[in-house]
Amino acid sequence: HDHKRLAIMYLWAVLFWFTVALTIGFLIRIELMSVGRTIMSADLYNSAFTLHGVIMIFLFVIPAIPAIFGNFFLPIQLGTDDVFFPRLNLLSWYLYMIGGLLAIVSLFTGGGFPDTGWTFYVPFSINTESNVPLTVFAAFILGMSSMLTGLNFITTVHRMRAKEMGWMQIPLFTWSLYATAWVQLLATPVISITFVLVIFEKIFSVGLFDPARGGDPLLYQHLFWMYSHPAVYVMILPGMGVISEIIPTFSRKAIFGYKAIVVSSMGIAVAGSLVWAHHMYTSGMSDVAVFVFSLLTFLVAIPTAVKVFSWVSTMYKASI
């Protein structure tokens, strides 16, 4: 369970899942080449774009940078020899693979793979005959993997920095992973518990999301996007961290506005967790909610612009 070997294991695993999703994506595009049936039925098409979405989101774009480059470089940049919980790190890799394999298994069991789209919106995900519970459980396990990685990174940054490294000496890529890890740790439980509720709803007909039983389908959308919008920042923040390392390196110049970039990373993590309902403008929320969430969404642009400004300023008068 050496962190570099784990990073390489993640690299191959992520590339494998990416290839699977890419193949399904090709099949979807081939299907759309001509009107009517080309290579698959309508039901299979719905399952295909759901599986494509689930793999691309949960198995590729969310773990890609944190799990591969995070595991590889975080301990090195902090001047330590491994993450704080090496065995937990290995466990999260196994959970990642088990979650992915369960998603594939759900293709061939029950009523076939869900045809709900990767968002599993109720009431359709509860009424459909397809194998929603198993797929949702797979996503639940992938969430566990993500949370453990986040927990590991936070603990490592706090407890295992080199003695002389203060908070403002931490490399920017590590800062971005640190901000991301908080999002992973705090937002992922929301979707995990939501998925458990969907399974309960589907198997026991509890009535949490079913209006006929006094439930609220909008509640599901809120709970879902409460994770899935912060997940967007899990995807982009480490990428911004990578850019913050590459630009000063090839400008032969120290980064402009180090502290501003640090604050903006944490700011994106916070603000990005407060804007989820902008995925739901047309869902029938109150006008007040629409107004508040559009305002908050504008606010996320500010820390992002701070980063872009710093990158451009780093390249100004630099030896690019």
C-alpha distance (Angstrom), angle and dihedral (degrees) to the residues before:
residue distance angle dihedral
H1 . . .
D2 3.80 . .
H3 3.81 108.4 .
K4 3.82 94.7 -126.8
R5 3.80 93.5 51.0
L6 3.79 89.5 47.6
A7 3.79 89.5 51.7
I8 3.82 89.7 53.5
M9 3.82 90.3 47.5
Y10 3.79 88.6 52.3
L11 3.80 89.8 47.3
W12 3.79 92.8 57.3
A13 3.80 93.1 40.8
V14 3.81 93.0 49.9
L15 3.82 91.3 46.3
F16 3.81 89.5 50.3
W17 3.82 92.9 52.2
F18 3.79 90.6 43.4
T19 3.81 89.7 54.8
V20 3.81 90.8 49.4
A21 3.82 92.0 50.3
L22 3.81 91.1 44.2
T23 3.81 90.6 53.9
I24 3.81 91.5 50.4
G25 3.81 88.4 47.7
F26 3.82 90.0 54.1
L27 3.80 90.4 50.5
I28 3.82 90.1 51.1
R29 3.81 90.9 51.7
I30 3.81 91.5 46.9
E31 3.80 89.1 51.9
L32 3.81 89.4 53.5
M33 3.82 93.7 51.0
S34 3.79 93.2 91.8
V35 3.80 137.3 22.2
G36 3.80 116.3 -92.3
R37 3.79 125.2 5.8
T38 3.82 114.2 -9.4
I39 3.81 107.6 160.7
M40 3.83 106.4 -22.4
S41 3.79 143.3 35.2
A42 3.79 122.6 -104.0
D43 3.82 91.5 -106.2
L44 3.78 92.8 50.7
Y45 3.80 89.1 47.4
N46 3.82 90.8 55.6
S47 3.81 90.3 48.6
A48 3.81 90.6 46.8
F49 3.79 95.8 55.6
T50 3.82 90.1 43.8
L51 3.82 91.9 52.7
H52 3.80 90.7 43.5
G53 3.81 89.6 53.1
V54 3.81 95.5 44.8
I55 3.82 93.0 50.1
M56 3.80 95.5 42.8
I57 3.82 93.4 48.8
F58 3.81 105.9 34.4
L59 3.81 100.5 27.4
F60 3.79 104.1 31.3
V61 3.78 121.1 20.3
I62 3.85 99.3 33.8
P63 3.84 98.0 47.8
A64 3.82 98.3 29.9
I65 3.82 102.4 92.5
P66 3.84 102.2 21.3
A67 3.80 95.8 44.5
I68 3.82 98.2 40.8
F69 3.80 107.0 30.3
G70 3.80 93.9 21.7
N71 3.79 93.8 57.1
F72 3.79 91.1 42.6
F73 3.80 101.4 46.6
L74 3.82 108.0 22.7
P75 3.83 96.0 78.0
I76 3.82 90.9 41.0
Q77 3.82 92.8 50.8
L78 3.80 90.9 48.1
G79 3.81 91.6 49.5
T80 3.79 96.1 -118.2
D81 3.79 133.0 120.1
D82 3.81 101.5 -122.5
V83 3.79 144.1 -12.7
F84 3.82 119.0 -72.4
F85 3.84 94.7 -104.2
P86 3.84 107.0 32.6
R87 3.82 94.7 171.5
L88 3.78 92.3 48.1
N89 3.79 86.1 53.1
L90 3.79 90.3 56.1
L91 3.81 90.0 47.0
S92 3.81 90.7 54.5
W93 3.82 89.5 54.3
Y94 3.80 90.5 52.6
L95 3.81 91.1 47.0
Y96 3.80 88.4 50.3
M97 3.80 91.9 54.1
I98 3.83 94.0 42.4
G99 3.81 90.7 50.9
G100 3.80 91.0 51.1
L101 3.80 93.4 47.1
L102 3.81 91.2 48.9
A103 3.80 89.0 54.4
I104 3.82 88.5 54.0
V105 3.83 91.7 45.4
S106 3.81 90.2 54.1
L107 3.82 86.9 62.7
F108 3.79 91.3 68.3
T109 3.82 102.1 33.1
G110 3.80 135.2 68.0
G111 3.80 112.7 -2.5
G112 3.79 93.7 -21.4
F113 3.79 128.0 -98.1
P114 3.84 117.2 -26.0
D115 3.80 116.6 -89.9
T116 3.80 93.3 -157.8
G117 3.79 101.9 100.7
W118 3.83 119.0 -109.2
T119 3.82 90.8 -70.5
F120 3.85 94.4 66.9
Y121 3.81 90.6 -147.1
V122 3.78 116.3 -162.8
P123 3.02 138.3 -104.9
F124 3.81 88.9 35.8
S125 3.82 95.6 48.1
I126 3.81 88.9 54.5
N127 3.82 96.7 45.1
T128 3.80 99.2 41.3
E129 3.81 118.4 101.8
S130 3.82 93.1 -136.7
N131 3.80 125.0 106.1
V132 3.81 98.7 -87.8
P133 3.85 98.6 148.9
L134 3.81 95.5 59.6
T135 3.81 94.7 45.7
V136 3.79 91.9 46.4
F137 3.81 88.7 49.3
A138 3.82 88.5 52.0
A139 3.82 89.1 54.0
F140 3.84 88.1 48.1
I141 3.82 90.5 56.5
L142 3.81 91.1 47.0
G143 3.81 86.6 53.3
M144 3.81 89.9 54.8
S145 3.80 89.1 52.9
S146 3.81 90.9 50.8
M147 3.82 93.3 48.5
L148 3.81 93.3 50.0
T149 3.81 90.9 50.9
G150 3.81 90.5 49.8
L151 3.82 92.1 47.9
N152 3.80 89.7 49.6
F153 3.81 94.0 51.0
I154 3.82 94.1 47.4
T155 3.80 92.1 49.5
T156 3.81 92.0 45.7
V157 3.81 92.9 51.7
H158 3.81 91.8 48.4
R159 3.79 100.0 41.8
M160 3.81 109.4 25.4
R161 3.79 108.4 46.0
A162 3.79 117.1 128.6
K163 3.83 109.3 -89.1
E164 3.79 96.2 -108.8
M165 3.82 94.5 44.3
G166 3.81 111.9 104.3
W167 3.81 123.4 -171.1
M168 3.79 91.8 -91.0
Q169 3.80 92.9 53.2
I170 3.81 94.4 59.7
P171 3.83 112.5 115.9
L172 3.81 113.4 -108.2
F173 3.79 95.2 -117.8
T174 3.80 88.8 57.9
W175 3.80 90.0 47.5
S176 3.78 90.0 54.0
L177 3.82 90.7 49.3
Y178 3.80 89.1 48.9
A179 3.82 91.9 53.4
T180 3.81 89.8 45.2
A181 3.81 91.8 49.5
W182 3.81 91.1 57.4
V183 3.79 89.8 52.4
Q184 3.82 90.7 48.4
L185 3.78 91.9 48.8
L186 3.81 97.7 45.7
A187 3.81 103.4 33.2
T188 3.81 102.3 39.3
P189 3.84 95.4 66.1
V190 3.82 87.8 60.5
I191 3.80 93.2 61.0
S192 3.80 92.0 38.8
I193 3.77 92.9 57.3
T194 3.82 90.7 41.8
F195 3.80 90.2 55.2
V196 3.81 89.8 49.2
L197 3.81 88.0 52.3
V198 3.82 90.1 51.8
I199 3.81 90.2 52.5
F200 3.84 90.4 49.2
E201 3.78 90.4 46.6
K202 3.79 91.8 49.6
I203 3.82 97.4 45.7
F204 3.84 102.7 32.1
S205 3.85 100.9 24.0
V206 3.81 91.1 -130.4
G207 3.81 94.2 171.5
L208 3.82 101.0 -129.3
F209 3.79 94.2 131.4
D210 3.82 100.9 19.2
P211 3.85 112.7 98.6
A212 3.81 90.4 -158.8
R213 3.82 87.6 64.3
G214 3.78 94.9 40.7
G215 3.80 95.6 -92.0
D216 3.79 129.1 133.1
P217 3.83 122.3 -126.5
L218 3.83 89.4 -166.5
L219 3.80 88.5 61.2
Y220 3.80 88.1 64.4
Q221 3.79 91.8 52.4
H222 3.82 91.0 50.6
L223 3.81 92.7 49.2
F224 3.80 92.0 44.5
W225 3.81 96.8 50.3
M226 3.80 91.5 40.6
Y227 3.79 83.6 74.9
S228 3.77 102.5 24.4
H229 3.75 96.4 57.3
P230 3.82 94.1 50.1
A231 3.82 83.6 47.6
V232 3.81 86.9 66.2
Y233 3.80 87.0 61.2
V234 3.80 90.3 47.4
M235 3.81 84.0 60.1
I236 3.81 99.1 43.9
L237 3.85 105.3 33.8
P238 3.83 96.4 66.9
G239 3.81 88.0 45.4
M240 3.80 89.4 54.5
G241 3.81 87.8 48.7
V242 3.80 89.8 54.7
I243 3.82 90.3 50.6
S244 3.82 89.9 49.4
E245 3.82 88.5 57.7
I246 3.80 98.2 41.7
I247 3.82 98.9 48.0
P248 3.84 97.8 55.4
T249 3.82 90.7 42.4
F250 3.78 94.2 56.1
S251 3.79 93.8 36.3
R252 3.84 86.9 58.4
K253 3.79 86.9 -133.8
A254 3.80 139.3 100.8
I255 3.80 115.4 -94.5
F256 3.79 115.4 -89.8
G257 3.82 114.0 -121.9
Y258 3.81 101.0 7.2
K259 3.81 93.5 173.6
A260 3.81 92.3 46.2
I261 3.82 89.8 53.7
V262 3.81 91.2 48.7
V263 3.80 92.1 50.4
S264 3.80 91.6 44.8
S265 3.82 91.2 52.4
M266 3.79 90.8 55.1
G267 3.82 89.8 40.0
I268 3.80 91.6 55.5
A269 3.80 89.6 49.2
V270 3.81 90.6 53.4
A271 3.82 100.5 37.7
G272 3.80 92.2 40.5
S273 3.80 88.8 59.9
L274 3.82 92.2 56.9
V275 3.80 101.1 55.8
W276 3.81 104.2 64.3
A277 3.81 97.8 120.8
H278 3.81 92.6 66.4
H279 3.82 83.4 87.0
M280 3.81 87.6 62.4
Y281 3.82 106.7 50.5
T282 3.80 91.9 124.2
S283 3.80 96.4 40.7
G284 3.80 96.5 90.9
M285 3.81 101.7 -96.4
S286 3.80 119.0 154.3
D287 3.80 117.6 -81.8
V288 3.81 88.5 -117.9
A289 3.83 90.1 59.0
V290 3.80 91.0 48.2
F291 3.82 90.6 50.7
V292 3.82 94.7 46.4
F293 3.80 94.3 46.5
S294 3.80 94.1 47.5
L295 3.81 89.1 51.2
L296 3.82 91.8 49.3
T297 3.80 89.7 47.6
F298 3.81 90.2 57.1
L299 3.81 88.4 52.8
V300 3.82 92.6 61.1
A301 3.81 87.5 62.5
I302 3.81 90.9 66.2
P303 3.85 100.0 66.7
T304 3.81 88.7 39.6
A305 3.81 90.2 54.4
V306 3.82 89.3 48.0
K307 3.80 88.6 59.8
V308 3.81 94.2 47.1
F309 3.81 90.3 47.9
S310 3.83 90.4 51.4
W311 3.81 92.1 48.5
V312 3.80 92.5 50.2
S313 3.81 90.9 45.7
T314 3.80 90.1 51.1
M315 3.80 89.9 56.2
Y316 3.82 92.5 47.4
K317 3.83 110.5 108.1
A318 3.81 88.5 -7.9
S319 3.78 129.1 137.5
I320 3.81 95.6 -110.1
